Amino acid sequence: MMYDDGIMRTIVDLPDEQVAALTELCRAQGISRAEAMRRALAEMLAGERTSGRESVFGAWKGRKLDSAKFVRSLREEWEK
């Protein structure tokens, strides 16, 4: 793939501690720094995409209160 085909080259300034940690991680995983950065960005962006409904799915689990009754009680407050 050519850089004209949608690949962006960028410069990132990292503190020495992060460079050392990144180097160790890449060495352990057998990947380049660029690949590590791509994977980190992909994971961060995936987290952003699931920050909607998916992030709260199952939030009611374990509660003793019936959710339908709870919603009805909230709606009754609005009618007062």
C-alpha positions, 0 to 999 in steps of 0.5 A: 500500500502506498502512502497516497492510498490513505495512510498518514505518516505522523510524528509523536513526541513521547517521554523517555519512559514511554519510549523505553516501555514501548521498545520493551513491549515491541521487543516482547511481541515482535512488532514494530513501534508503528504497529504498536501505535496502530494497535493502541489507536485502534483499541482506543477508537473501538472503546469510543464506538462502544461508549453508547448503549453497549457501555451500560448494557446489564447495568440493572443486573443484580438489583432487587427492584423490578425495572418495570415498576421502577420506570412506572414510579418515575412516570407517576412522579411526572404526572403529579 
